[in-house]
Amino acid sequence: MVQAAILMVFPLCLAVAAISDLLTMTIPNRVSAILFASFLIVAPLAGLSPQGIALHLMAGLVVFSVCFSLFAMNVMGGGDAKLLTAAAVWFGWNQALMLFVVYVGFIGGAVTLLVLMIRARADTVMAMGIRLPDSLCSAKKIPYGVAIGIAGFLAFPNSPLVTAALGH
């Protein structure tokens, strides 16, 4: 049961956040809240020690500090900051977190370029019969939740919780 929760909750929350951000340019607060709360429930059940859990929470605090600064400078949206923080807690303070953050940066750059290219050619794309969400064409924001979701999917197999769930 714990293994199923570990292997399902994180990817499901990231998928919901990415799709919501793509379609509406918002990430529901409940997604980040569920992600964070579910970590607090499954971590001890997965065998993480109190010190290990503290390191995971520290990772979230560090990521939150950076994201809050970026949010204050109007570089990052609040939903993105909350989602990154909640996801960081699942990775913990280790190489998996670094891998996740690097993936977010590179994939975020690619998503940004792709969205800018789509916006520059929105009329052409829509004339080809491809339906685009209105928010994707008209918003000034970038759906960074998509990058966070993809990065999370790529880095998650390296996280301590997954290795614990799979018995490695």
JOPE-V521031 format. One record per residue. SS is DSSP state (helix for helix, strand for strand, loop for the rest). PHI is phi in degrees with one decimal (none if undefined). NEAR is the number of other ideal C-beta (glycine too) atoms within 12 Angstrom. Layout:
{{SS:PHI:NEAR} {SS:PHI:NEAR}}
//
This chain:
{{loop:none:13} {helix:-64.4:22} {helix:-60.4:19} {helix:-62.1:17} {helix:-62.9:28} {helix:-62.7:32} {helix:-79.5:25} {helix:-108.7:22} {helix:-64.0:35} {helix:-59.0:42} {helix:-62.0:29} {helix:-64.2:23} {helix:-62.1:38} {helix:-66.4:38} {helix:-64.3:26} {helix:-62.0:30} {helix:-63.4:44} {helix:-64.7:37} {helix:-66.0:23} {helix:-61.0:29} {helix:-65.2:39} {helix:-64.1:32} {helix:-85.2:22} {helix:-126.0:21} {loop:63.0:30} {loop:-138.3:29} {loop:-114.5:42} {loop:-58.9:25} {helix:-58.3:21} {helix:-63.5:20} {helix:-65.4:35} {helix:-65.7:40} {helix:-65.3:21} {helix:-63.8:29} {helix:-60.3:41} {helix:-68.0:32} {helix:-63.4:20} {helix:-67.2:31} {helix:-61.3:37} {helix:-61.0:24} {helix:-81.6:20} {helix:-81.8:34} {helix:-57.6:36} {helix:-66.9:18} {helix:-68.6:20} {loop:-84.9:33} {loop:97.2:19} {loop:-70.1:29} {loop:-74.2:15} {helix:-56.6:12} {helix:-67.5:13} {helix:-64.3:23} {helix:-63.4:27} {helix:-60.5:19} {helix:-66.1:24} {helix:-65.3:38} {helix:-66.4:27} {helix:-63.5:22} {helix:-58.5:34} {helix:-62.5:35} {helix:-65.1:21} {helix:-64.7:24} {helix:-63.2:38} {helix:-60.4:28} {helix:-60.8:18} {helix:-66.2:25} {helix:-64.0:32} {helix:-62.9:22} {helix:-62.5:15} {helix:-65.3:22} {helix:-63.7:23} {helix:-62.6:14} {loop:-88.8:12} {loop:61.4:12} {loop:-97.5:19} {loop:-132.0:30} {loop:-77.5:31} {helix:-65.4:27} {helix:-63.9:34} {helix:-63.2:41} {helix:-62.4:33} {helix:-67.6:36} {helix:-66.1:50} {helix:-61.1:46} {helix:-63.1:40} {helix:-63.6:42} {helix:-67.7:51} {helix:-60.1:43} {helix:-61.7:44} {helix:-68.5:51} {helix:-83.9:44} {loop:84.7:39} {loop:-90.0:27} {loop:-163.1:23} {helix:-65.9:17} {helix:-62.3:32} {helix:-65.0:34} {helix:-62.3:22} {helix:-60.1:24} {helix:-59.0:40} {helix:-63.9:31} {helix:-63.6:20} {helix:-59.2:31} {helix:-58.9:41} {helix:-62.8:22} {helix:-68.2:19} {helix:-68.0:30} {helix:-61.2:33} {helix:-62.9:18} {helix:-65.9:20} {helix:-62.7:31} {helix:-60.6:22} {helix:-61.6:16} {helix:-62.1:23} {helix:-63.7:32} {helix:-63.8:18} {helix:-66.5:15} {helix:-63.3:27} {helix:-63.8:26} {helix:-68.2:13} {loop:-121.6:17} {helix:-58.3:23} {helix:-63.0:13} {helix:-65.9:15} {helix:-62.5:20} {helix:-70.9:17} {helix:-66.7:11} {loop:-79.1:12} {loop:91.1:8} {loop:-88.3:15} {loop:-82.6:13} {loop:-116.2:25} {loop:-60.0:25} {helix:-55.1:15} {helix:-63.9:22} {helix:-68.6:29} {helix:-84.8:24} {helix:-106.4:14} {loop:-69.5:23} {loop:-87.3:14} {loop:-91.2:29} {loop:-110.6:31} {loop:-75.6:39} {helix:-68.2:40} {helix:-59.7:44} {helix:-64.3:37} {helix:-65.3:40} {helix:-62.6:51} {helix:-63.3:39} {helix:-62.9:32} {helix:-61.3:38} {helix:-62.4:43} {helix:-61.1:28} {helix:-71.8:24} {helix:-89.8:37} {helix:-57.2:36} {helix:-59.3:23} {helix:-90.5:26} {loop:-75.9:40} {helix:-59.3:34} {helix:-68.1:41} {helix:-68.4:29} {helix:-64.6:23} {helix:-68.2:26} {helix:-66.3:28} {loop:-90.5:18} {loop:75.1:11} {loop:-89.7:11}}
//
